[in-house]
Amino acid sequence: PSTESRPEPATRQQRHTPPAVYTNVPVHAPTNMMATSQNEGAESGGWHESLPIRDKRSSPADRESLVLAEVERLMAEYTRGIDPSLPSKSKGKTYYVVWKGRKCGIFTSWPQCMAQTSEFSGARFKGTRTFQEAEGKLRDELIKEVSRSHPRSIAETSDVPRALASSPALSHRDTPDRDRPAIIRSHPHPTPALETAAVDGPTDDEGGRPETAGAEGQERQPLHIPGDPPLCPEQQNAIDLAMQGHNLFITGSGGCGKSVLVRALHSTLAAYYQDTNKAVHLLAPTGQASINIGGRTTYNYAGWTPEDAKKPLDGRGSVIKKARGQYIFKRYWNTAVLIIDEISMVENQFFERLSRVMRAIRGNASPFGGVQIIVVGDFCQLPPVKPFKHCLHCGREMKKLNDQWTCPEGHGHAFQAGDRWSFKAPEWKRCNFKCVRLTKIHRQSDKAFIEVLQKCRLGQHLDDADANLLLAHHAEAENGTELKSTREQVDQRNLEEFVKIPGHIHEYKAADACTFARGETRQPLDRLHEHRYPRELQLKVDTPVILLANVDLDSGLCNGRQGVVVGFVPSDTIQEPRPPSLQNYEDDYDGYRAATERHKRIVDYLKSAWSNKDMFPKVRFANGEKKVIGPDCAVIGYGDQSPYSYLSRTQIPLTQGWAMTIHKSQSLSLDRVVVDLSRMFEHGQAYVALSRARSLSGLKVVGADASRLRRIFQVDDAVRAFMRSTETSDMEDQPADAGAARSRSVE
């Protein structure tokens, strides 16, 4: 053998670039798959213009021969310089076929493939183990594209020319459909004359039923959200680290592009796993936050309802037992990557419990059962809501005394307020996160405004110039959304505006009910005083509203979605929801009882509405969807052990929307916003509210003077210490665990 030096494998496998300069197909071409050298077709407007298939008198056979000739010409171009004898990898792919991307052809490494497809709208590609498979896939796609561009050469009843379809040279697959992507089917739309009640809740979906199944039983992937800007270098660095298999903690100020990066991470990783049975799940702790990134809630992924927090971690009637049901088990088992956005709102105990349950189900002692975990968020923003309600181990209600929470059964230790954050969970340390800090601000462009916001975020002193910038600038925020800290403030503001709208008032009263399991006699309806569904709801045409339930996730109609009432329809246009199925609640009879209770209350409400000929609101939402909103029922279990009693409220899941709470606004970017700082009560609230504004001119601050402004921007001591630790260690020197970086491969 030769003794001369050989290039490294990565260098040896670089794709050879032909000497001709290539450009993308013009916009009038059917796809961007084909590129043309400047000396062959650019002057005539595209690669297909050079083909002499203009004579309408040409026979089909002649035209098919020309298509075949063009395919072979392109095949020679796209495979030039590719080594067909690279050894197959035991894991992963050897070749990557790109038929829609910046450049098309066959590539020999994943980074080369991603360079052509990452953040490219509608990119299409596939990995193969052998050159023959790659060549066959590329030829198949070329045939489709060339044929579509010349429909006169195609028989009316065929998608592919007969000569091409029967050509031995084109048959590289034993099963023609094997390489085609699975068709993801959505639930059929309801009959136009009928609408369904708000049923995307604990009846089945929240209890573990998969959302929309695909042709091969795959779970529905999060909705694609187009129109994101290109990634900046620090965002691309995060993508690269994720592709290397690292567990990541991605953080940065409001407006630094975290949500854009989250969507890019999901699309990149999902594309990598597209030809496997593995899934990449995109999660957020609230319905509004999940829809902003095109994902699902953490509770929905886990297959839990809030009532599941009352269950023990393991044993009879536990969350681990529930997770062994068919749908949740399959979801956990097939998960390759979890991406959790708004991590600041994920509580210590939730983070710990989900990791432990996944470890048990997957039979892997690593954090989250060996799944790659990527968490994104800013701990200077909103904290978890109502932490430490139930014991991680036994599910009993925690007792609070002297600012400490303890389990009445003595499990664990006493928790303090600073322990509520997910970074305080033991499983967090075991994840061995690599920290990625985003510093470039994309939401705002005013340098002075950005600097003041950063001071607010970190709880730094605001001087007179800073205060004047926020309080005394010229604001153009008329008709802007008002952000307030409490629901009571929001309700008062909405009432003031509601009385100004002319027209007939439609009023909806909630139906509250108790179902006793142990012979109780006192009805604890006072517990519903703070319920998110209003006891009385008044609506008119042109009333802005906010949706309070996940009505139709496939259409983006989730908790927090904004809209306007455009009319009212008879209640008999609303269909009854489907009753829950016991088989979806294996070993979880309490969950089945709660779902049955919910179904019964919705049906009762509908029957009452039908008999009274009530009218239900039709809403046009901000995403363009129109839907008649029927009743929903929120069921609350109470009691320390099964069987639980149930308290419920059934109501139209809407509220008036001139104003919204700061919690609901997280992740949103608003052109015009009025921020009321008069009643801030949580660390991070004021900063989150101010940073929603796209510009200083679109922001108006009320409810605070310079003195108050300096007092309300504070950072939790535990967060400050955590941020300091990440800056000094960059989270790389922690003991390695099973969550450490690993080479990217498909099991």
C-alpha positions, 0 to 999 in steps of 0.5 A: 500500500502507498505510504503517502499521507491520506486525508482525514475521512471527513475531508475525503468525503467532502462532496466535489463541486463541479467547476460550473457556477450553479444558481437556484431555479427561477421562481416560476419553476415548479420546485427548486430541485433543479439548478442550472449552470450559467452557460446552459440555461440561465439566459432562457430562464431555467433548466427546463427551457433548454429541453426541446419539448415544445412541439405539440406534435411530438409523440408521447414516446418522443417526449418521454425519451427526452425526459429520460435523457434529461434525468440521466444528464442531471444524474451525471451532474449530481453524482459527479465526484461522489465515492460510491463505495464508502463503507456502510455505517453500523449506525446512522447514514452514509449518504444523504440525498437532497432534492429540495434545498440550497443545492441538490444532489448526493452528499456524504456527511450530515453537516453537508446535508444540513448546510443545504437544508437547515432553515430552508423552507420546504426542504426535502432530503433522505439518508441512505446506507448505500450509494445504490439506495441514494442513487435510486432515490435521487433518480425517482425524485428527478423523474417526478420533477422533470415529468411535472415540468413537462405534463405533455409528456405524461399519459393522462392516467399516470404520474410517471411516463410508462417508459420510465416506470418500466425501465430496468435502469430505474428500478432500484427498490424492491418496494416502490413506496418504501422511501416515501414519507408517511402521510400524516393525517389529521382528524376530519373536519366536522360537518359544516353545519355542526361544530363540536364542543370544546373537547380537547381536554382531560376526557382523553387527550390530557389523559394520554390518548395520542393526538393525531395518528399518522399512517404508520401510527406516528404521533402528530408532530407540532405545527410548522410555523413558517416565516422565521428569520435566518439564524445568527451565528450564536443560534447556529452554534446551538444547533451544532451542539444539539446535533452533536448530542449534547444536553443543552440549557439555552438562555438569554434576554427577552427578544434574543430569538429563543423561540425562533431557535426552539423551532429551528432545533425542532425542525432540524432534529425532527428532519434527522429522525424522520426515517426512524420510529423516534420522535422529537417533542417540543414542549412548553409549560402553558398552552399559550407558550406551546402554541407560540412555538408550535408544540404541546404542553408539558402535561399533555406530553406526560399524559397527566392532568393536574390531578395526577400530581395527587398520585404517588410516584410508584406503586398501585395507582401511581403515575409510573403505573399510568405511564405503562398504558399503551399510548403514554408508554409508546410516546416515552419509548419512541422519544429521541429528544425533548425540547422544553421551552419557558423552562423558568415556569417548569417547577422543580418537582415536575421536572424531577417527576417527569425524569424519574417516570421516563427512567422507569418506563424506558428502563434506563437510569440516565436522566429522562431515560437517556433521552436528549434533553434541551431546555430553553428559557430565562430564569429572570422571567416568570417563575413556576406558578403555585409550586410544591402543591403535592409531594413528589413521592406520595402525592399528598398535599404539602403543608406550608409553615413559616415559608417552608413546604413539607410533606405530611408523610415526611418524604423528602426535605423542607422546601423554601421559595428559592427551591421552586426552580427546575435547576434545583431539582437533583435530575437537573445536575445529572443532565450535565447541561452545556450552557448556550447564552444568546446575547444578540437582541432581535426584538428591539433595535433601539440600543438605549431601550435594550440597555435599560431592559437588560438592567431591568432583567438583572435587577440593576439600579436605574438612574434618572435617564433610565427612568425617564426613557421608560416613563417620559418618552413619546408613546404611540400605543393607542388601542394597544393590549393592556398587560396587568399583573392580576386577573382582577385588574384585567376583569375591571378594564374589560368591563369598562370597555364592554359597556361602550359596545352597542348591541344585544348582550348574550350572557352565559352562567356557569354550571357548578356541580359536586359529585361525592365519592364518600358521602360528604354533605358540605358542597365546597363550591367556594373553591371555584371562586378563583376558577379561570372560567368566569361565573358569568360571561357577557358577550356582544358582537365585536367583543375581543375575547381570549380562549381559556381552553384547548379547543382545537390544537390542530387549528391552533385554538389553544388556551390564550388564543385571542379573537373577536366575536363575529356573531352568534349561532343556535346552540343546536349546531353544537355536537355532543363530545365523544364519551371517554373510552375506558381502554385509554385509561388502563390502570387509571380508573380515577382518570376515567371517572374524571373524564366521564364526569366532564363528559356528562356535565358538558352534555347536560349543559348542551341539553339545557341550552338546546331546550332554552334555544340559547345562542353560542358565540362564533369567534374569528381568531387572530390566526384566521380560524373561525369557530363556534365555541361551545361549553367546556367543563373543568373537573377538580378532584378533591380528597387525599385518596381514591376514589376522589370526589369531583368539583366541576364548572361548566362554561363557555371557555372565553373571557373578554380580551381588552386586557390580559395578564402578564403571564398570558403574554410571555413569549409574545411580541406586541407592536402596541402595549400598555404596561400597568406596573401598579400591582407587581407581585412576582420577581420577573413580572415587570421585566416580562411585561416591558420586554413584550414591546417591539419598540420603545415608541410602541410601549406606554408605562403606567402605574409607576413613578421613578421611585417605584420603577427602581424598586420593582425590578428584582431578581430572586437570590437563587436565580442570581446565584445560579446565573453566576455559577453558569457564567463561571463554569459554563456548566462543562465541569460537572461530573459526567453522567449518562446525559453527557454528550454522545455521538449522533446516532439512531438506535 
